Amino acid sequence: MAWSRSAFAQRFKQKVGRPPLDYLAHWRMFRAEGMLQHSDQALTAIAETVGYASDAAFNKAFKRWSGTTPGVYRRQSKTAPATADA
């Protein structure tokens, strides 16, 4: 049985709770967030790994998702103060 795109999108949303492209965008940003926090990979490599063809597209999508650019996000996550027991 072959499904149309609209039928697939409707069924996906019923099962997952969000449309396929929203889910994909969220998953890409979730992976990118972890890579920015826990690796020293170049932003270009991270963009490519999570499925973006250009740095510009990745930067725009990440900023829309997080409110900040990937570079700023990485710097802030690396310099965030650790919680100390007093």
N, CA, C and O atoms as a CHARMM CRD file, in Angstrom:
* protein
*
  344
    1    1 MET  N      0.84200  -1.18400   0.00000 PROA 1      0.00000
    2    1 MET  CA     0.00000   0.00000   0.00000 PROA 1      0.00000
    3    1 MET  C      0.88500   1.24500   0.00000 PROA 1      0.00000
    4    1 MET  O      1.70800   1.42700   0.89700 PROA 1      0.00000
    5    2 ALA  N      0.71800   2.07000  -0.97600 PROA 2      0.00000
    6    2 ALA  CA     1.47300   3.32200  -1.06100 PROA 2      0.00000
    7    2 ALA  C      0.64200   4.44600  -0.44200 PROA 2      0.00000
    8    2 ALA  O     -0.55200   4.58100  -0.71200 PROA 2      0.00000
    9    3 TRP  N      1.29800   5.23800   0.38700 PROA 3      0.00000
   10    3 TRP  CA     0.61300   6.35800   1.03300 PROA 3      0.00000
   11    3 TRP  C      0.99300   7.65700   0.34800 PROA 3      0.00000
   12    3 TRP  O      2.11100   7.81200  -0.14200 PROA 3      0.00000
   13    4 SER  N      0.06700   8.57100   0.32200 PROA 4      0.00000
   14    4 SER  CA     0.37900   9.91600  -0.13700 PROA 4      0.00000
   15    4 SER  C      1.13500  10.63900   0.96800 PROA 4      0.00000
   16    4 SER  O      1.11300  10.21500   2.12400 PROA 4      0.00000
   17    5 ARG  N      1.79000  11.70900   0.61800 PROA 5      0.00000
   18    5 ARG  CA     2.50700  12.49200   1.64200 PROA 5      0.00000
   19    5 ARG  C      1.57400  13.00000   2.72100 PROA 5      0.00000
   20    5 ARG  O      1.90700  12.96600   3.90600 PROA 5      0.00000
   21    6 SER  N      0.41100  13.46900   2.31500 PROA 6      0.00000
   22    6 SER  CA    -0.52300  14.01100   3.31300 PROA 6      0.00000
   23    6 SER  C     -1.04900  12.91300   4.23500 PROA 6      0.00000
   24    6 SER  O     -1.22000  13.14500   5.43200 PROA 6      0.00000
   25    7 ALA  N     -1.30500  11.72900   3.69800 PROA 7      0.00000
   26    7 ALA  CA    -1.76900  10.62600   4.54400 PROA 7      0.00000
   27    7 ALA  C     -0.67200  10.20800   5.51700 PROA 7      0.00000
   28    7 ALA  O     -0.93800   9.94600   6.69100 PROA 7      0.00000
   29    8 PHE  N      0.56500  10.14700   5.02000 PROA 8      0.00000
   30    8 PHE  CA     1.68200   9.80600   5.89500 PROA 8      0.00000
   31    8 PHE  C      1.82700  10.84300   7.00700 PROA 8      0.00000
   32    8 PHE  O      1.96700  10.49000   8.17800 PROA 8      0.00000
   33    9 ALA  N      1.79200  12.13000   6.63400 PROA 9      0.00000
   34    9 ALA  CA     1.94500  13.19600   7.62100 PROA 9      0.00000
   35    9 ALA  C      0.84600  13.12800   8.68000 PROA 9      0.00000
   36    9 ALA  O      1.10600  13.32200   9.86700 PROA 9      0.00000
   37   10 GLN  N     -0.35800  12.85700   8.24900 PROA 10     0.00000
   38   10 GLN  CA    -1.47900  12.76300   9.18900 PROA 10     0.00000
   39   10 GLN  C     -1.28200  11.57700  10.13600 PROA 10     0.00000
   40   10 GLN  O     -1.48500  11.71400  11.34300 PROA 10     0.00000
   41   11 ARG  N     -0.89900  10.44200   9.61800 PROA 11     0.00000
   42   11 ARG  CA    -0.68800   9.24300  10.44700 PROA 11     0.00000
   43   11 ARG  C      0.49300   9.44500  11.39400 PROA 11     0.00000
   44   11 ARG  O      0.43200   9.04800  12.55800 PROA 11     0.00000
   45   12 PHE  N      1.56200  10.05900  10.90000 PROA 12     0.00000
   46   12 PHE  CA     2.73700  10.33800  11.72500 PROA 12     0.00000
   47   12 PHE  C      2.34700  11.22500  12.90400 PROA 12     0.00000
   48   12 PHE  O      2.72600  10.96100  14.04600 PROA 12     0.00000
   49   13 LYS  N      1.59500  12.26800  12.61800 PROA 13     0.00000
   50   13 LYS  CA     1.16900  13.18900  13.67800 PROA 13     0.00000
   51   13 LYS  C      0.29800  12.48700  14.70600 PROA 13     0.00000
   52   13 LYS  O      0.40500  12.76400  15.90100 PROA 13     0.00000
   53   14 GLN  N     -0.55300  11.59200  14.26300 PROA 14     0.00000
   54   14 GLN  CA    -1.39100  10.83200  15.19700 PROA 14     0.00000
   55   14 GLN  C     -0.52500   9.97900  16.12600 PROA 14     0.00000
   56   14 GLN  O     -0.80500   9.88000  17.32100 PROA 14     0.00000
   57   15 LYS  N      0.49800   9.38000  15.59200 PROA 15     0.00000
   58   15 LYS  CA     1.33600   8.46100  16.36800 PROA 15     0.00000
   59   15 LYS  C      2.37500   9.17500  17.23000 PROA 15     0.00000
   60   15 LYS  O      2.61800   8.77700  18.36900 PROA 15     0.00000
   61   16 VAL  N      2.98400  10.22500  16.69000 PROA 16     0.00000
   62   16 VAL  CA     4.11500  10.88600  17.35500 PROA 16     0.00000
   63   16 VAL  C      3.70100  12.15000  18.10100 PROA 16     0.00000
   64   16 VAL  O      4.34700  12.53800  19.07500 PROA 16     0.00000
   65   17 GLY  N      2.63600  12.78500  17.65200 PROA 17     0.00000
   66   17 GLY  CA     2.16300  13.98200  18.33500 PROA 17     0.00000
   67   17 GLY  C      2.59900  15.28700  17.70600 PROA 17     0.00000
   68   17 GLY  O      2.25900  16.36300  18.19800 PROA 17     0.00000
   69   18 ARG  N      3.34500  15.20000  16.63100 PROA 18     0.00000
   70   18 ARG  CA     3.75100  16.40400  15.89800 PROA 18     0.00000
   71   18 ARG  C      3.99900  16.02700  14.44800 PROA 18     0.00000
   72   18 ARG  O      4.26800  14.86300  14.15100 PROA 18     0.00000
   73   19 PRO  N      3.91200  16.99200  13.54200 PROA 19     0.00000
   74   19 PRO  CA     4.14200  16.70900  12.12400 PROA 19     0.00000
   75   19 PRO  C      5.58800  16.24300  11.87000 PROA 19     0.00000
   76   19 PRO  O      6.49000  16.57800  12.63800 PROA 19     0.00000
   77   20 PRO  N      5.80700  15.47500  10.79700 PROA 20     0.00000
   78   20 PRO  CA     7.13100  14.92600  10.52600 PROA 20     0.00000
   79   20 PRO  C      8.24800  15.96700  10.45300 PROA 20     0.00000
   80   20 PRO  O      9.32600  15.74600  11.00400 PROA 20     0.00000
   81   21 LEU  N      8.01600  17.08000   9.79300 PROA 21     0.00000
   82   21 LEU  CA     9.08900  18.07300   9.66500 PROA 21     0.00000
   83   21 LEU  C      9.38500  18.76200  10.99100 PROA 21     0.00000
   84   21 LEU  O     10.53500  19.11200  11.25400 PROA 21     0.00000
   85   22 ASP  N      8.37700  18.96300  11.82700 PROA 22     0.00000
   86   22 ASP  CA     8.62100  19.50800  13.16200 PROA 22     0.00000
   87   22 ASP  C      9.46100  18.53500  13.98400 PROA 22     0.00000
   88   22 ASP  O     10.40000  18.93300  14.67300 PROA 22     0.00000
   89   23 TYR  N      9.10600  17.25300  13.90000 PROA 23     0.00000
   90   23 TYR  CA     9.85500  16.22800  14.62300 PROA 23     0.00000
   91   23 TYR  C     11.30300  16.18500  14.15000 PROA 23     0.00000
   92   23 TYR  O     12.22300  16.12900  14.96700 PROA 23     0.00000
   93   24 LEU  N     11.50600  16.21200  12.85100 PROA 24     0.00000
   94   24 LEU  CA    12.85900  16.18300  12.29600 PROA 24     0.00000
   95   24 LEU  C     13.66800  17.39300  12.75500 PROA 24     0.00000
   96   24 LEU  O     14.81900  17.24600  13.16400 PROA 24     0.00000
   97   25 ALA  N     13.07900  18.58200  12.69100 PROA 25     0.00000
   98   25 ALA  CA    13.78000  19.78600  13.12200 PROA 25     0.00000
   99   25 ALA  C     14.15500  19.69600  14.60400 PROA 25     0.00000
  100   25 ALA  O     15.27100  20.04500  14.98800 PROA 25     0.00000
  101   26 HSD  N     13.22300  19.22800  15.42900 PROA 26     0.00000
  102   26 HSD  CA    13.50000  19.08900  16.86100 PROA 26     0.00000
  103   26 HSD  C     14.63800  18.09000  17.08600 PROA 26     0.00000
  104   26 HSD  O     15.54500  18.35500  17.87500 PROA 26     0.00000
  105   27 TRP  N     14.59500  16.96300  16.41000 PROA 27     0.00000
  106   27 TRP  CA    15.63000  15.93600  16.57500 PROA 27     0.00000
  107   27 TRP  C     16.99700  16.46500  16.14300 PROA 27     0.00000
  108   27 TRP  O     17.99800  16.20600  16.81100 PROA 27     0.00000
  109   28 ARG  N     17.04700  17.20100  15.03400 PROA 28     0.00000
  110   28 ARG  CA    18.31100  17.78500  14.56500 PROA 28     0.00000
  111   28 ARG  C     18.88600  18.74700  15.60600 PROA 28     0.00000
  112   28 ARG  O     20.08000  18.70800  15.90200 PROA 28     0.00000
  113   29 MET  N     18.03800  19.59900  16.15400 PROA 29     0.00000
  114   29 MET  CA    18.51200  20.58600  17.12300 PROA 29     0.00000
  115   29 MET  C     18.92500  19.91200  18.42800 PROA 29     0.00000
  116   29 MET  O     19.90000  20.33000  19.05300 PROA 29     0.00000
  117   30 PHE  N     18.20500  18.88600  18.84600 PROA 30     0.00000
  118   30 PHE  CA    18.56900  18.13400  20.04100 PROA 30     0.00000
  119   30 PHE  C     19.96100  17.52400  19.88400 PROA 30     0.00000
  120   30 PHE  O     20.78500  17.61800  20.79400 PROA 30     0.00000
  121   31 ARG  N     20.22400  16.90300  18.74100 PROA 31     0.00000
  122   31 ARG  CA    21.54100  16.32100  18.47400 PROA 31     0.00000
  123   31 ARG  C     22.61500  17.40000  18.41300 PROA 31     0.00000
  124   31 ARG  O     23.69900  17.23500  18.97200 PROA 31     0.00000
  125   32 ALA  N     22.31300  18.50700  17.73000 PROA 32     0.00000
  126   32 ALA  CA    23.28400  19.60000  17.60200 PROA 32     0.00000
  127   32 ALA  C     23.60800  20.18200  18.97200 PROA 32     0.00000
  128   32 ALA  O     24.76800  20.47500  19.26100 PROA 32     0.00000
  129   33 GLU  N     22.61200  20.35100  19.80600 PROA 33     0.00000
  130   33 GLU  CA    22.81300  20.88600  21.15400 PROA 33     0.00000
  131   33 GLU  C     23.80800  20.02100  21.92500 PROA 33     0.00000
  132   33 GLU  O     24.73600  20.54100  22.54400 PROA 33     0.00000
  133   34 GLY  N     23.61800  18.72800  21.88800 PROA 34     0.00000
  134   34 GLY  CA    24.53700  17.81700  22.58100 PROA 34     0.00000
  135   34 GLY  C     25.94400  17.88600  22.01500 PROA 34     0.00000
  136   34 GLY  O     26.92000  17.86800  22.76500 PROA 34     0.00000
  137   35 MET  N     26.05100  17.96500  20.70700 PROA 35     0.00000
  138   35 MET  CA    27.37000  18.03900  20.08100 PROA 35     0.00000
  139   35 MET  C     28.07100  19.35100  20.42700 PROA 35     0.00000
  140   35 MET  O     29.28300  19.37500  20.63600 PROA 35     0.00000
  141   36 LEU  N     27.31400  20.42900  20.48600 PROA 36     0.00000
  142   36 LEU  CA    27.91000  21.72300  20.84400 PROA 36     0.00000
  143   36 LEU  C     28.40600  21.71300  22.28600 PROA 36     0.00000
  144   36 LEU  O     29.43600  22.31300  22.59300 PROA 36     0.00000
  145   37 GLN  N     27.68400  21.04100  23.16200 PROA 37     0.00000
  146   37 GLN  CA    28.06000  20.99800  24.57300 PROA 37     0.00000
  147   37 GLN  C     29.21700  20.04600  24.84700 PROA 37     0.00000
  148   37 GLN  O     30.05100  20.31800  25.71100 PROA 37     0.00000
  149   38 HSD  N     29.27500  18.93800  24.12400 PROA 38     0.00000
  150   38 HSD  CA    30.18500  17.86300  24.50600 PROA 38     0.00000
  151   38 HSD  C     31.27400  17.52100  23.50000 PROA 38     0.00000
  152   38 HSD  O     31.97900  16.52800  23.67600 PROA 38     0.00000
  153   39 SER  N     31.42600  18.32000  22.45500 PROA 39     0.00000
  154   39 SER  CA    32.49100  18.04200  21.49500 PROA 39     0.00000
  155   39 SER  C     33.13900  19.34700  21.05800 PROA 39     0.00000
  156   39 SER  O     32.61300  20.43900  21.27200 PROA 39     0.00000
  157   40 ASP  N     34.28000  19.19100  20.44900 PROA 40     0.00000
  158   40 ASP  CA    34.97700  20.35800  19.89600 PROA 40     0.00000
  159   40 ASP  C     34.92800  20.35200  18.37300 PROA 40     0.00000
  160   40 ASP  O     35.73800  21.01300  17.72400 PROA 40     0.00000
  161   41 GLN  N     33.99100  19.61400  17.80400 PROA 41     0.00000
  162   41 GLN  CA    33.85100  19.57600  16.35000 PROA 41     0.00000
  163   41 GLN  C     33.55500  20.97300  15.82100 PROA 41     0.00000
  164   41 GLN  O     32.90700  21.78000  16.48800 PROA 41     0.00000
  165   42 ALA  N     34.03300  21.24100  14.63200 PROA 42     0.00000
  166   42 ALA  CA    33.75000  22.51200  13.96900 PROA 42     0.00000
  167   42 ALA  C     32.24700  22.62400  13.71300 PROA 42     0.00000
  168   42 ALA  O     31.56100  21.61900  13.52500 PROA 42     0.00000
  169   43 LEU  N     31.75500  23.84200  13.71000 PROA 43     0.00000
  170   43 LEU  CA    30.32600  24.06400  13.45900 PROA 43     0.00000
  171   43 LEU  C     29.91900  23.50600  12.10100 PROA 43     0.00000
  172   43 LEU  O     28.81000  22.99500  11.94600 PROA 43     0.00000
  173   44 THR  N     30.80300  23.60100  11.12300 PROA 44     0.00000
  174   44 THR  CA    30.51500  23.05200   9.79900 PROA 44     0.00000
  175   44 THR  C     30.27500  21.55100   9.87900 PROA 44     0.00000
  176   44 THR  O     29.35100  21.03700   9.24800 PROA 44     0.00000
  177   45 ALA  N     31.09200  20.84900  10.64300 PROA 45     0.00000
  178   45 ALA  CA    30.94300  19.39100  10.79300 PROA 45     0.00000
  179   45 ALA  C     29.64900  19.04900  11.52000 PROA 45     0.00000
  180   45 ALA  O     28.96200  18.09400  11.15700 PROA 45     0.00000
  181   46 ILE  N     29.32000  19.82300  12.53800 PROA 46     0.00000
  182   46 ILE  CA    28.07500  19.57900  13.26600 PROA 46     0.00000
  183   46 ILE  C     26.87600  19.81900  12.35200 PROA 46     0.00000
  184   46 ILE  O     25.93500  19.02700  12.32700 PROA 46     0.00000
  185   47 ALA  N     26.92100  20.91600  11.60500 PROA 47     0.00000
  186   47 ALA  CA    25.82800  21.22400  10.67300 PROA 47     0.00000
  187   47 ALA  C     25.62800  20.07500   9.69000 PROA 47     0.00000
  188   47 ALA  O     24.49700  19.65700   9.44200 PROA 47     0.00000
  189   48 GLU  N     26.70700  19.57400   9.14000 PROA 48     0.00000
  190   48 GLU  CA    26.62100  18.47600   8.18400 PROA 48     0.00000
  191   48 GLU  C     26.11000  17.19500   8.85100 PROA 48     0.00000
  192   48 GLU  O     25.28600  16.48000   8.28100 PROA 48     0.00000
  193   49 THR  N     26.59700  16.91500  10.04600 PROA 49     0.00000
  194   49 THR  CA    26.19500  15.70400  10.75900 PROA 49     0.00000
  195   49 THR  C     24.69600  15.67900  11.04200 PROA 49     0.00000
  196   49 THR  O     24.06000  14.63000  10.93700 PROA 49     0.00000
  197   50 VAL  N     24.13800  16.82200  11.39700 PROA 50     0.00000
  198   50 VAL  CA    22.70600  16.85300  11.72200 PROA 50     0.00000
  199   50 VAL  C     21.82400  17.14000  10.51000 PROA 50     0.00000
  200   50 VAL  O     20.60900  17.28600  10.64500 PROA 50     0.00000
  201   51 GLY  N     22.43400  17.22000   9.32600 PROA 51     0.00000
  202   51 GLY  CA    21.63700  17.25900   8.10700 PROA 51     0.00000
  203   51 GLY  C     21.47400  18.58200   7.40200 PROA 51     0.00000
  204   51 GLY  O     20.56900  18.73100   6.58000 PROA 51     0.00000
  205   52 TYR  N     22.32100  19.54800   7.69700 PROA 52     0.00000
  206   52 TYR  CA    22.23300  20.83300   7.01300 PROA 52     0.00000
  207   52 TYR  C     23.32000  20.94100   5.95500 PROA 52     0.00000
  208   52 TYR  O     24.46400  20.55400   6.19200 PROA 52     0.00000
  209   53 ALA  N     22.96600  21.46100   4.80000 PROA 53     0.00000
  210   53 ALA  CA    23.89700  21.56500   3.67900 PROA 53     0.00000
  211   53 ALA  C     24.82800  22.76000   3.80800 PROA 53     0.00000
  212   53 ALA  O     25.86800  22.81000   3.15100 PROA 53     0.00000
  213   54 SER  N     24.46500  23.72600   4.65300 PROA 54     0.00000
  214   54 SER  CA    25.32000  24.90700   4.79400 PROA 54     0.00000
  215   54 SER  C     25.32400  25.39500   6.23600 PROA 54     0.00000
  216   54 SER  O     24.38700  25.15700   6.99800 PROA 54     0.00000
  217   55 ASP  N     26.39600  26.08000   6.58600 PROA 55     0.00000
  218   55 ASP  CA    26.49000  26.69500   7.91000 PROA 55     0.00000
  219   55 ASP  C     25.37600  27.71500   8.11200 PROA 55     0.00000
  220   55 ASP  O     24.79000  27.81100   9.19100 PROA 55     0.00000
  221   56 ALA  N     25.09400  28.47300   7.05800 PROA 56     0.00000
  222   56 ALA  CA    24.08700  29.52800   7.17000 PROA 56     0.00000
  223   56 ALA  C     22.71300  28.94000   7.52200 PROA 56     0.00000
  224   56 ALA  O     22.01200  29.46500   8.38700 PROA 56     0.00000
  225   57 ALA  N     22.33900  27.86000   6.85400 PROA 57     0.00000
  226   57 ALA  CA    21.04200  27.22400   7.13600 PROA 57     0.00000
  227   57 ALA  C     21.00900  26.69300   8.57200 PROA 57     0.00000
  228   57 ALA  O     20.01000  26.84800   9.27500 PROA 57     0.00000
  229   58 PHE  N     22.10500  26.06900   8.99700 PROA 58     0.00000
  230   58 PHE  CA    22.18000  25.55000  10.35900 PROA 58     0.00000
  231   58 PHE  C     22.11400  26.67900  11.37800 PROA 58     0.00000
  232   58 PHE  O     21.36300  26.59600  12.34900 PROA 58     0.00000
  233   59 ASN  N     22.89300  27.72900  11.16300 PROA 59     0.00000
  234   59 ASN  CA    22.88300  28.86600  12.09100 PROA 59     0.00000
  235   59 ASN  C     21.49000  29.45800  12.23000 PROA 59     0.00000
  236   59 ASN  O     21.04300  29.75100  13.33900 PROA 59     0.00000
  237   60 LYS  N     20.80800  29.63300  11.11500 PROA 60     0.00000
  238   60 LYS  CA    19.46900  30.22400  11.13100 PROA 60     0.00000
  239   60 LYS  C     18.48500  29.31800  11.88500 PROA 60     0.00000
  240   60 LYS  O     17.70400  29.79200  12.71000 PROA 60     0.00000
  241   61 ALA  N     18.53100  28.02800  11.59800 PROA 61     0.00000
  242   61 ALA  CA    17.62200  27.09100  12.25600 PROA 61     0.00000
  243   61 ALA  C     17.91700  26.98500  13.75000 PROA 61     0.00000
  244   61 ALA  O     16.99500  26.95300  14.56500 PROA 61     0.00000
  245   62 PHE  N     19.19200  26.93300  14.11000 PROA 62     0.00000
  246   62 PHE  CA    19.55100  26.80800  15.51700 PROA 62     0.00000
  247   62 PHE  C     19.14600  28.06000  16.28900 PROA 62     0.00000
  248   62 PHE  O     18.64200  27.96900  17.40900 PROA 62     0.00000
  249   63 LYS  N     19.36500  29.22200  15.69100 PROA 63     0.00000
  250   63 LYS  CA    18.98900  30.46700  16.36400 PROA 63     0.00000
  251   63 LYS  C     17.47200  30.55600  16.54000 PROA 63     0.00000
  252   63 LYS  O     16.99700  31.01600  17.57800 PROA 63     0.00000
  253   64 ARG  N     16.71400  30.12400  15.54000 PROA 64     0.00000
  254   64 ARG  CA    15.25600  30.11300  15.64400 PROA 64     0.00000
  255   64 ARG  C     14.82100  29.18300  16.77500 PROA 64     0.00000
  256   64 ARG  O     13.87200  29.48200  17.49900 PROA 64     0.00000
  257   65 TRP  N     15.51200  28.06400  16.92400 PROA 65     0.00000
  258   65 TRP  CA    15.16200  27.05700  17.92500 PROA 65     0.00000
  259   65 TRP  C     15.58100  27.45800  19.33400 PROA 65     0.00000
  260   65 TRP  O     14.81700  27.28100  20.28300 PROA 65     0.00000
  261   66 SER  N     16.81200  28.00600  19.47800 PROA 66     0.00000
  262   66 SER  CA    17.35500  28.25900  20.81700 PROA 66     0.00000
  263   66 SER  C     17.38100  29.72800  21.22500 PROA 66     0.00000
  264   66 SER  O     17.50400  30.04900  22.40700 PROA 66     0.00000
  265   67 GLY  N     17.26600  30.61000  20.24800 PROA 67     0.00000
  266   67 GLY  CA    17.33900  32.03500  20.55300 PROA 67     0.00000
  267   67 GLY  C     18.75400  32.59500  20.49400 PROA 67     0.00000
  268   67 GLY  O     18.96200  33.78700  20.72100 PROA 67     0.00000
  269   68 THR  N     19.72700  31.74300  20.18900 PROA 68     0.00000
  270   68 THR  CA    21.11300  32.18900  20.09100 PROA 68     0.00000
  271   68 THR  C     21.82000  31.38900  19.00200 PROA 68     0.00000
  272   68 THR  O     21.34400  30.33000  18.59400 PROA 68     0.00000
  273   69 THR  N     22.93600  31.89200  18.54400 PROA 69     0.00000
  274   69 THR  CA    23.67500  31.19400  17.49800 PROA 69     0.00000
  275   69 THR  C     24.41000  29.98200  18.07000 PROA 69     0.00000
  276   69 THR  O     24.64900  29.92600  19.27600 PROA 69     0.00000
  277   70 PRO  N     24.76800  29.02400  17.23700 PROA 70     0.00000
  278   70 PRO  CA    25.48400  27.84800  17.73100 PROA 70     0.00000
  279   70 PRO  C     26.80900  28.19200  18.42500 PROA 70     0.00000
  280   70 PRO  O     27.14900  27.59300  19.44500 PROA 70     0.00000
  281   71 GLY  N     27.54700  29.14600  17.87700 PROA 71     0.00000
  282   71 GLY  CA    28.82300  29.53100  18.48300 PROA 71     0.00000
  283   71 GLY  C     28.64600  30.12800  19.87100 PROA 71     0.00000
  284   71 GLY  O     29.38000  29.78000  20.79600 PROA 71     0.00000
  285   72 VAL  N     27.68800  31.01300  20.02000 PROA 72     0.00000
  286   72 VAL  CA    27.41100  31.61300  21.32900 PROA 72     0.00000
  287   72 VAL  C     26.91200  30.54100  22.29400 PROA 72     0.00000
  288   72 VAL  O     27.31600  30.51000  23.45600 PROA 72     0.00000
  289   73 TYR  N     26.03800  29.67000  21.81400 PROA 73     0.00000
  290   73 TYR  CA    25.52100  28.59000  22.65700 PROA 73     0.00000
  291   73 TYR  C     26.66900  27.73300  23.17200 PROA 73     0.00000
  292   73 TYR  O     26.71400  27.39600  24.35500 PROA 73     0.00000
  293   74 ARG  N     27.59500  27.38100  22.29000 PROA 74     0.00000
  294   74 ARG  CA    28.73900  26.54800  22.69100 PROA 74     0.00000
  295   74 ARG  C     29.58300  27.26700  23.74300 PROA 74     0.00000
  296   74 ARG  O     29.93600  26.67500  24.76200 PROA 74     0.00000
  297   75 ARG  N     29.90300  28.51800  23.50600 PROA 75     0.00000
  298   75 ARG  CA    30.72400  29.26400  24.47000 PROA 75     0.00000
  299   75 ARG  C     30.02700  29.36900  25.82200 PROA 75     0.00000
  300   75 ARG  O     30.66600  29.20600  26.86100 PROA 75     0.00000
  301   76 GLN  N     28.73100  29.63800  25.81800 PROA 76     0.00000
  302   76 GLN  CA    27.99500  29.74900  27.07500 PROA 76     0.00000
  303   76 GLN  C     27.91200  28.41600  27.80300 PROA 76     0.00000
  304   76 GLN  O     27.98800  28.38000  29.03100 PROA 76     0.00000
  305   77 SER  N     27.76100  27.33800  27.08000 PROA 77     0.00000
  306   77 SER  CA    27.65900  26.03900  27.73800 PROA 77     0.00000
  307   77 SER  C     28.99900  25.59300  28.31000 PROA 77     0.00000
  308   77 SER  O     29.04000  24.86000  29.29900 PROA 77     0.00000
  309   78 LYS  N     30.09300  26.03000  27.69200 PROA 78     0.00000
  310   78 LYS  CA    31.42500  25.65200  28.19100 PROA 78     0.00000
  311   78 LYS  C     31.83500  26.50300  29.38600 PROA 78     0.00000
  312   78 LYS  O     32.64600  26.06700  30.20200 PROA 78     0.00000
  313   79 THR  N     31.28300  27.71500  29.50000 PROA 79     0.00000
  314   79 THR  CA    31.67500  28.61600  30.58800 PROA 79     0.00000
  315   79 THR  C     30.62700  28.71300  31.68500 PROA 79     0.00000
  316   79 THR  O     30.77600  29.49400  32.62400 PROA 79     0.00000
  317   80 ALA  N     29.56300  27.91900  31.56800 PROA 80     0.00000
  318   80 ALA  CA    28.52100  27.96100  32.59300 PROA 80     0.00000
  319   80 ALA  C     29.11300  27.52900  33.92700 PROA 80     0.00000
  320   80 ALA  O     29.79600  26.50700  34.00400 PROA 80     0.00000
  321   81 PRO  N     28.85200  28.30700  34.98300 PROA 81     0.00000
  322   81 PRO  CA    29.42600  27.95400  36.28300 PROA 81     0.00000
  323   81 PRO  C     28.84200  26.64500  36.81400 PROA 81     0.00000
  324   81 PRO  O     27.64400  26.38800  36.70000 PROA 81     0.00000
  325   82 ALA  N     29.68700  25.85300  37.37600 PROA 82     0.00000
  326   82 ALA  CA    29.23800  24.60700  37.98700 PROA 82     0.00000
  327   82 ALA  C     28.60400  24.91100  39.34000 PROA 82     0.00000
  328   82 ALA  O     29.01500  25.84500  40.02700 PROA 82     0.00000
  329   83 THR  N     27.61800  24.13200  39.71400 PROA 83     0.00000
  330   83 THR  CA    27.01200  24.34700  41.01800 PROA 83     0.00000
  331   83 THR  C     27.92200  23.77400  42.09300 PROA 83     0.00000
  332   83 THR  O     28.45300  22.67200  41.95400 PROA 83     0.00000
  333   84 ALA  N     28.09200  24.53200  43.16100 PROA 84     0.00000
  334   84 ALA  CA    28.98600  24.11100  44.23900 PROA 84     0.00000
  335   84 ALA  C     28.17700  23.92300  45.51500 PROA 84     0.00000
  336   84 ALA  O     27.24300  24.67700  45.79000 PROA 84     0.00000
  337   85 ASP  N     28.53500  22.93500  46.26800 PROA 85     0.00000
  338   85 ASP  CA    27.89400  22.74000  47.57700 PROA 85     0.00000
  339   85 ASP  C     28.57600  23.65700  48.56500 PROA 85     0.00000
  340   85 ASP  O     29.79800  23.62300  48.71000 PROA 85     0.00000
  341   86 ALA  N     27.79600  24.47900  49.24600 PROA 86     0.00000
  342   86 ALA  CA    28.39600  25.44000  50.18300 PROA 86     0.00000
  343   86 ALA  C     28.24000  24.99300  51.61600 PROA 86     0.00000
  344   86 ALA  O     28.68800  25.68500  52.53000 PROA 86     0.00000
